[in-house]
Amino acid sequence: MNWVFFRRRLADRIALVCAALATAFGLFFLAWILWTTFANGAAAINARLFTQMTPPPGADGGLLNAFYGSVVMIALAIAIGTPIGLGAGTYLAEQGRHTRLAAAVRFVNDILLSAPSIVLGLFVYELVVVPSGHFSGYAGSLALALILVPVVVRTSDEALRLVPDRMREAAFALGLPRWKVSLQVLYKAARSGVLTGVLLGVARISGETAPLLFTALNNQFWSADMNAPLANVPVVIFQYAMSPYDQWHALAWAGALILTAFVLALSLLVRLVARGRHS
Amino acid sequence: MTEAPRHAAPGLAARALPGEAGIVLPAAPHGFSAPVAAPSPRSALPERLYRALTAGAAWLVLLTLIAVTVSMAVGGRLAFQTFGLGFITSADWDVVNGQFGAFVPICGTLVTSAIALIIAVPVSLGIALFLTDIAPVWSRQPIAVAIELLAAVPSIIYGMWGLFLFAPFMATHVEPWVNDTLGALPLVGPLFAGPPIGIGMLTAGIVLGIMVVPFIASVARDVLGAVPAALRESAVALGATRWEILRHVSLPYTRSAIVGAIFLGLGRALGETMAVTFVLGNAHDLSVSLLMPSNSIAAAIANEFTEADTDLYRSSLIALAFLLFIVTFIVLSLAKLMLARMDRSLGRTH
């Protein structure tokens, strides 16, 4: 038996086993977290969830106002964030591609992509809540839009740069001005990439809690007023999970299940869209 | 974008000659006057609008970062002026007497992030190795997607799971064992001795570690997969095992990108709020033991900001946010530079 050979093979085997164990470690926690959410959430889901408001302590109720608030705030965040993100992405990929400004924007954008969302929440608090004097759904939407923009910038920049230059040259040869080339040629070619970015961003902001704590706050009652504190799913989950009441815990789990299912479904959908683009 | 004609250069095309109101000269590409159809005034305006709007959006991204920094600095000025350097070095966070020293949350953030990296780095590298070299090819994509889903799970879900499932698990199964074994060791013993209550820095660090695994693993997998085949094949031809290839070829080759990925994970861990808020215990007492409740910058802000009733209290929390933002900015910048260096050596350019 060759001792050196044996030792090298042993080291190799140990490394391979450790790598497999590391993967099992990651998958185990994913399964545990998803199973916990599913088991606790499924037990708490019922029709009241979608028909009643968030209850006071010790009473039954639903999450209707929270669902409504979340949907409206996310929709407004998309409406604010997508044009800005797409515009900046267009600048980076088209007329500004090799400029210093573009390099700086890409750098800063990547940092904003991973920046602590709670700081962005505080920023919107200083920017909107303090001058207006009250928490509001608008402030919450703005905070979410701040998180959405970098995602859209990054993906639309990449998607537009994947469009072959031949298409630009062909369009220019037809005498089209740049804005028409972008709107009518490039956006069409990069459509699925841009859509991926927006969906990715929506998946990201749907679960964001920290930036909403000091912007939209929460509202126990039904309110469709965007200029007032607005109930939303993540903050309700946070408050109810931290509370000592069983009914609130159940509602928090139900909200958690729906939120997780939505976000994971969206993430998987994004992958399908992306795969469709590559093939 | 190599030779695309610069249609309607700004300034030139848009300016009508005096006496010829409404008639616009075409841009002269490459310095000679080509018979290009002159864009009508109607098309010049959308063109200018298009340029202004896209460049404006790009500037907006830059300005956001600057505005956040300035706004946090202005908001935290009162705290910095009142306490000076003591804001960072003092552990005295006394709401009633208006004393705010942020040593405990700063410490908590650093310690939990360090624990997170100690767990996440080996696990992520293991996953990356498994996915590039070991797993059967058909299983690689599904496993990679599953690992990336760990990053998609909202952090508040990690928090709930941590509070209701993982912390009790730590309290009953892990921490008593940690107490008995590691806690009895000389030197490091005090770190691991303490009441097994489940809520504390160790639990928070582990949860954070699980959360940053997908970020490090996905970058590590990308760069390990991008090691030139010629290098790997040369090593194989010399008889190297897979471990030796990783250890002596792939890792040295991708070192800067791997370090960049780790910094990226660190940036995430430092700023993570909700998961930590659930399992850290919001205590402002300084303790050596990792099993004791503590605080982190993000958790302190999340827990206390809406209750902050004095200007100084609020300013202290914003000052904390300022410190957090600066530190994550530096960490993420380093990550970006390391990753860019790897991109360059692979011949990728942006």
Chai-1 contact restraints between the chains, C-beta under 6 A:
chainA,res_idxA,chainB,res_idxB,connection_type,confidence,min_distance_angstrom,max_distance_angstrom,comment,restraint_id
A,R8,B,T241,contact,1.0,0.0,6.0,A-B,restraint_1
A,A11,B,W243,contact,1.0,0.0,6.0,A-B,restraint_2
A,D12,B,T241,contact,1.0,0.0,6.0,A-B,restraint_3
A,D12,B,R242,contact,1.0,0.0,6.0,A-B,restraint_4
A,D12,B,W243,contact,1.0,0.0,6.0,A-B,restraint_5
A,A15,B,W243,contact,1.0,0.0,6.0,A-B,restraint_6
A,L16,B,I134,contact,1.0,0.0,6.0,A-B,restraint_7
A,C18,B,G126,contact,1.0,0.0,6.0,A-B,restraint_8
A,A19,B,G126,contact,1.0,0.0,6.0,A-B,restraint_9
A,A19,B,L129,contact,1.0,0.0,6.0,A-B,restraint_10
A,A19,B,F130,contact,1.0,0.0,6.0,A-B,restraint_11
A,A19,B,I134,contact,1.0,0.0,6.0,A-B,restraint_12
A,A20,B,F130,contact,1.0,0.0,6.0,A-B,restraint_13
A,A22,B,V123,contact,1.0,0.0,6.0,A-B,restraint_14
A,A22,B,G126,contact,1.0,0.0,6.0,A-B,restraint_15
A,A22,B,I127,contact,1.0,0.0,6.0,A-B,restraint_16
A,T23,B,I127,contact,1.0,0.0,6.0,A-B,restraint_17
A,T23,B,F130,contact,1.0,0.0,6.0,A-B,restraint_18
A,F25,B,V123,contact,1.0,0.0,6.0,A-B,restraint_19
A,G26,B,I127,contact,1.0,0.0,6.0,A-B,restraint_20
A,G26,B,I147,contact,1.0,0.0,6.0,A-B,restraint_21
A,G26,B,V213,contact,1.0,0.0,6.0,A-B,restraint_22
A,L27,B,A146,contact,1.0,0.0,6.0,A-B,restraint_23
A,F29,B,I210,contact,1.0,0.0,6.0,A-B,restraint_24
A,L30,B,A146,contact,1.0,0.0,6.0,A-B,restraint_25
A,L30,B,L150,contact,1.0,0.0,6.0,A-B,restraint_26
A,I33,B,W161,contact,1.0,0.0,6.0,A-B,restraint_27
A,T36,B,W161,contact,1.0,0.0,6.0,A-B,restraint_28
A,T36,B,L165,contact,1.0,0.0,6.0,A-B,restraint_29
A,T37,B,I157,contact,1.0,0.0,6.0,A-B,restraint_30
A,I84,B,A57,contact,1.0,0.0,6.0,A-B,restraint_31
A,G87,B,L53,contact,1.0,0.0,6.0,A-B,restraint_32
A,G87,B,T54,contact,1.0,0.0,6.0,A-B,restraint_33
A,G87,B,A57,contact,1.0,0.0,6.0,A-B,restraint_34
A,A88,B,A57,contact,1.0,0.0,6.0,A-B,restraint_35
A,A88,B,A58,contact,1.0,0.0,6.0,A-B,restraint_36
A,A88,B,V61,contact,1.0,0.0,6.0,A-B,restraint_37
A,T90,B,T54,contact,1.0,0.0,6.0,A-B,restraint_38
A,Y91,B,T54,contact,1.0,0.0,6.0,A-B,restraint_39
A,Y91,B,A55,contact,1.0,0.0,6.0,A-B,restraint_40
A,Y91,B,A58,contact,1.0,0.0,6.0,A-B,restraint_41
A,R97,B,M1,contact,1.0,0.0,6.0,A-B,restraint_42
A,V105,B,A58,contact,1.0,0.0,6.0,A-B,restraint_43
A,V105,B,V61,contact,1.0,0.0,6.0,A-B,restraint_44
A,V105,B,L62,contact,1.0,0.0,6.0,A-B,restraint_45
A,V108,B,L62,contact,1.0,0.0,6.0,A-B,restraint_46
A,V108,B,L65,contact,1.0,0.0,6.0,A-B,restraint_47
A,N109,B,V61,contact,1.0,0.0,6.0,A-B,restraint_48
A,D110,B,K336,contact,1.0,0.0,6.0,A-B,restraint_49
A,I111,B,L332,contact,1.0,0.0,6.0,A-B,restraint_50
A,S114,B,G267,contact,1.0,0.0,6.0,A-B,restraint_51
A,S114,B,R268,contact,1.0,0.0,6.0,A-B,restraint_52
A,S114,B,L332,contact,1.0,0.0,6.0,A-B,restraint_53
A,P116,B,G271,contact,1.0,0.0,6.0,A-B,restraint_54
A,P116,B,L324,contact,1.0,0.0,6.0,A-B,restraint_55
A,P116,B,T328,contact,1.0,0.0,6.0,A-B,restraint_56
A,I118,B,T273,contact,1.0,0.0,6.0,A-B,restraint_57
A,I118,B,A298,contact,1.0,0.0,6.0,A-B,restraint_58
A,I118,B,I301,contact,1.0,0.0,6.0,A-B,restraint_59
A,V119,B,A321,contact,1.0,0.0,6.0,A-B,restraint_60
A,V119,B,F325,contact,1.0,0.0,6.0,A-B,restraint_61
A,L122,B,A321,contact,1.0,0.0,6.0,A-B,restraint_62
A,F123,B,V68,contact,1.0,0.0,6.0,A-B,restraint_63
A,F123,B,S71,contact,1.0,0.0,6.0,A-B,restraint_64
A,E126,B,S71,contact,1.0,0.0,6.0,A-B,restraint_65
A,E126,B,G75,contact,1.0,0.0,6.0,A-B,restraint_66
A,D165,B,M1,contact,1.0,0.0,6.0,A-B,restraint_67
A,R168,B,A4,contact,1.0,0.0,6.0,A-B,restraint_68
A,E169,B,A4,contact,1.0,0.0,6.0,A-B,restraint_69
A,F172,B,A4,contact,1.0,0.0,6.0,A-B,restraint_70
A,F172,B,P5,contact,1.0,0.0,6.0,A-B,restraint_71
A,G175,B,A37,contact,1.0,0.0,6.0,A-B,restraint_72
A,P177,B,H7,contact,1.0,0.0,6.0,A-B,restraint_73
A,P177,B,A8,contact,1.0,0.0,6.0,A-B,restraint_74
A,P177,B,S43,contact,1.0,0.0,6.0,A-B,restraint_75
A,P177,B,E47,contact,1.0,0.0,6.0,A-B,restraint_76
A,R178,B,H7,contact,1.0,0.0,6.0,A-B,restraint_77
A,W179,B,P46,contact,1.0,0.0,6.0,A-B,restraint_78
A,W179,B,E47,contact,1.0,0.0,6.0,A-B,restraint_79
A,W179,B,Y50,contact,1.0,0.0,6.0,A-B,restraint_80
A,G207,B,P154,contact,1.0,0.0,6.0,A-B,restraint_81
A,T209,B,I156,contact,1.0,0.0,6.0,A-B,restraint_82
A,T209,B,M274,contact,1.0,0.0,6.0,A-B,restraint_83
A,A210,B,T273,contact,1.0,0.0,6.0,A-B,restraint_84
A,A210,B,M274,contact,1.0,0.0,6.0,A-B,restraint_85
A,A210,B,A302,contact,1.0,0.0,6.0,A-B,restraint_86
A,L213,B,A302,contact,1.0,0.0,6.0,A-B,restraint_87
A,F214,B,F305,contact,1.0,0.0,6.0,A-B,restraint_88
A,P234,B,I156,contact,1.0,0.0,6.0,A-B,restraint_89
A,I237,B,I156,contact,1.0,0.0,6.0,A-B,restraint_90
A,A241,B,M160,contact,1.0,0.0,6.0,A-B,restraint_91
A,A256,B,I157,contact,1.0,0.0,6.0,A-B,restraint_92
A,A256,B,M160,contact,1.0,0.0,6.0,A-B,restraint_93
A,T260,B,I157,contact,1.0,0.0,6.0,A-B,restraint_94
A,V263,B,A152,contact,1.0,0.0,6.0,A-B,restraint_95
A,V263,B,P154,contact,1.0,0.0,6.0,A-B,restraint_96
A,L264,B,A152,contact,1.0,0.0,6.0,A-B,restraint_97
A,S267,B,A152,contact,1.0,0.0,6.0,A-B,restraint_98
